[in-house]
Amino acid sequence: MLSPVNVSIESLNLMTLVPMLIPIVGALLIIVIDLFKSDQHKSLYVMLSLLVLGVDFVALLDSAGIFEKNGTVMGLFDVMLIDGLAILSQFIIVGASMLFIPLALTHKRFHEFSYPEFFALFLFMIAGFQFMVATDNLILIFVGLETASLALYTLIAMHNRDKSFEAAVKYFTMGALAAGFFSFGSMIFYALTGSVEINQIAAVLNANNYEDIGFVLVGVVFMLASFGFKLSMVPFHTWTPDVYEGSSAALAGYMSIVPKIAAFVVAMRLFEFLIHSGVVWLEVILYMGVVLTMTMANVWALVQTDVKRMLAYSSISHAGFVMAAILIGTTQSNSALFLYWILFSFTNLGSFSMLWISRQKNLPAHQQSDHSYNKFAGMIKTAPVAATIMALFMLSLAGLPPFALFWGKMYLISSAVTGGYTVLALIMALNSAIAGYYYLKLIVYMFMKDPIVEDGGHVYSANATLPLKTIIGFAAIGTIFAFLAVNWLLDFITVFVYNSGY
Amino acid sequence: MLDHILSILIFFPALAAMLGFVVNRESMRSYGIAVAAIEFFLALWLWFAFDSNASGMQFMETIALVPTFGINYIVGVDGISLFIVILAAFFTLIGIASLGETKDIKNMIITLLFLQMTMVGVFVALDAIVFYVFWELSLVPMLYIIGAWGGPLRIYASVKFFLYTFAGSLVMLVGMLFMAYFYYQATGQWSFSILEWYRLILPESFQIWLFVAFFIGFAIKVPMFPFHTWLPYAHGQAPTIGSVILAAILLKMGTYAFIRFSLPLFPDASVYFMYPIAILAIIMIIYTAMVAYAQKDIKQVVAYSSVSHMGVIILGTFALNVEGISGSIFLMIAHGVVSGALFFLVGVIYDRRHTKLMSEFGGLASVMPRYATIFGIMLMASVGLPLTINFVGEFLSLLGFYKQSHILTLLAGTAIIVGAIYMLAAYKKMFFGEVTKEENRNLPDVNKRELVALVPLVIITIWLGIYPKPVLGTINTSVEGVVQLMHEKAISDEAKERIPNLDLIIKRTSAKEAH
């Protein structure tokens, strides 16, 4: 006779769900509005989404306060796990989303933004990512991942160009494969340990001293492949440039930040204990993956003729660079990951937004693609302010001090030095030097060539509106004055990472 | 105001550059001259207020930047950096004052003012990261100057310049992070302060690796053989003002950094690498002198001769004694003045004829007597004739190294003869004989605007050649401090022996004690 299950509401700790529920409620609200009164202007939905995200942000601040006081909180049958990593990554997810959503207020009409579904899906996606990072239960991670990914595929496809459909289908197919790998990997870990919670898995594996090492490795391989797709690590990166090219520039910028931080957090939770287990093989594979990802992506970026594809490869390279933090696996490196990603999100979203405001509806004859290097030739003469801002983002991406990304880069390389990875530190430094070339190439086009476009620079702000310019100004200020915030960020991040046991 | 004079010196030009965007195009040159003049007088004031009997840092300022990670904004000046700062201010001033009819003069002046910020920043930064920030940031305006105003190959040249130095300095950054880590291990505190690093005594094996990491960054900047290949392109393609600033100030960043970082941080490694570096320096001196002789383009002659003289500076630095190091610092200033002037002079002729090929000229002495005279004086200085500024520096550098090795010094000395040969040959080709080309017959002599730049340089060349004491004395005091510190820190017996013990009671004055 089974005893009745007794669950008190308090023990469920439903507060842990609040940050995820806010965007879901917001999404439902948008759908309901559309149900009763369709044909609303997109600005309504943009502002509603922004408000919802703002409330979400405040809720996160609340949980951060609770975390600082009480430490890690579990909830909902111990499925939810609100620790420092969860809070930090949610800050990045929600913050970057808040920067992204006003980009829908373009000058040109892009029809995806006229659908309220776009905004509803967007909010669902955010909830999905939030679930993904706020748990160490492989099933909930999977649910979050798929919620977010399916919404994202649709967002790409809504862009309604041939390339977008191709991109969405490509991303979907690859994503489905990755999901398959993920579930297979989880299955193996479950079979080995009888649990789907990462800390349980770690505990059991440690307790029996990794005796089924063969199976562990198979599980790890599947997990690596799955995260390889999500983080676009070489050799699982092939979808990235095409998908970025197919999606709108703004969404591409978003995709280079938010899905990745979610995947990084899960990878950190999963691989941290595996790396510290002393399994040399795993470390070697991860080391190779990191080095290959940053180097190969850099080399490919060198030969691109389209700025957007170049930025796509560059963001692969950045992801590889940051993946090194997980390989190093110290508190400093894990903090460096968050610092880097926060600074990166400003800069990268800024540079993709610059592409976004220069988006034309139709391509002129001399341009092979939307954002070919040629288009930016001589920009300093026709649109000096825009050119300077773009150059600023490029210099920051290249890691030139004192701009934002330099501080992330420095702290990350420093964590490699302190972690005993001297060679890796040198490889990282040299890769930054290679990367300098392709960022410089755009600067050379903008500042040193003669203009091809003869329309007084209008082309560079074809799509600009006040909200877009505001976002770019915000990103530019963040990029320049990052050094004022680094100390505060570092203190904040380190406390959160350290108190979560990473 | 003196408490913040260094910060003012750094950020005043930058602020002025920002405001410069608003200034009217026609008034821009006057604006630029005014700003640079104020900056120059501030620099002179710094010299005036400077206590030349103290060997330590003066006018120090500290502001916390990322204290958790040991990064602070620390600036200060000593006898080693003082004159280079003044030189930077001086060259920016005469550079802007002598700017001819350049396209986009507004952008040019704004860029120069930004460049000035980074130059002053590099020489007064006492925190490795702040140093690194200015060091890297200086690449951007220079990239723009070469890339936007340069010759036909300007893009190639500017990108090559940027990437070479960028790659080198990233390796240096790894070295800096290691230093900070060692400091952390020793004290439990992160710190990037150079002065605090000085207190750290590292095992020799660590020193050697760190020395190499820093060396790569510095050597590319100097540029030392075999890392010098970017320089002829950069000089060849840069506009006159770019070459002047590059030769006069930017190259000094590398040699200055050797004295600021490599020597006092790694005394044993400095001794360990003394001979290899000296040999590289001598190759640099002789090889580039020979290459200079083979050039057809007068600007390339000056460019290679400039590299050749940088070799003497390196040699003096790695003499590791007071004569050598003081001499090399003095030679940095001398080289700045003289090669800066030579690049100006090449610019003068290029403005008139739009060619730099020596074969296009001949007999200029009769057409442009004033020009020929100034060129002659500067050329003599460049060759190292006594009573000119270069002689003092070269003599001391070689004297310093003579104490370490007679033969190598002798070899380096021969190069000065080669230097005389190519310089005089070039002078002969351009100035003596009949006027061979019709176009040259009516070339106007140097005008007022050009004299504004050239006459002060001639005066400095001769004045400091005859009476170097006001500058040399101040340099000496600080260098004594550095050498003493190196001796105290040296671990190995060889290093103790090579680096003289001065038995000084060092007055390590800080800003607070000075006031």
Interface residues (C-beta under 8 A of the other chain):
Chain A: L395 A398 G399 L400 P401 P402 F406 W407 M410 Y411 I413 S414 V417 T418 A425 L426 A429 L430 S432 A433 G436 Y437 L440 K441 I443 V444 F447 M448 K449 F483 V486 N487 L490 D491 T494
Chain B: A64 L65 V66 P67 T68 F69 I129 Y132 V133 E136 L137 L139 V140 L143 Y144 G147 A148 R154 I155 S158 V159 F162 L163 F166 A167 L170 V171 L173 V174 L177 F178 A180 Y181 Y184
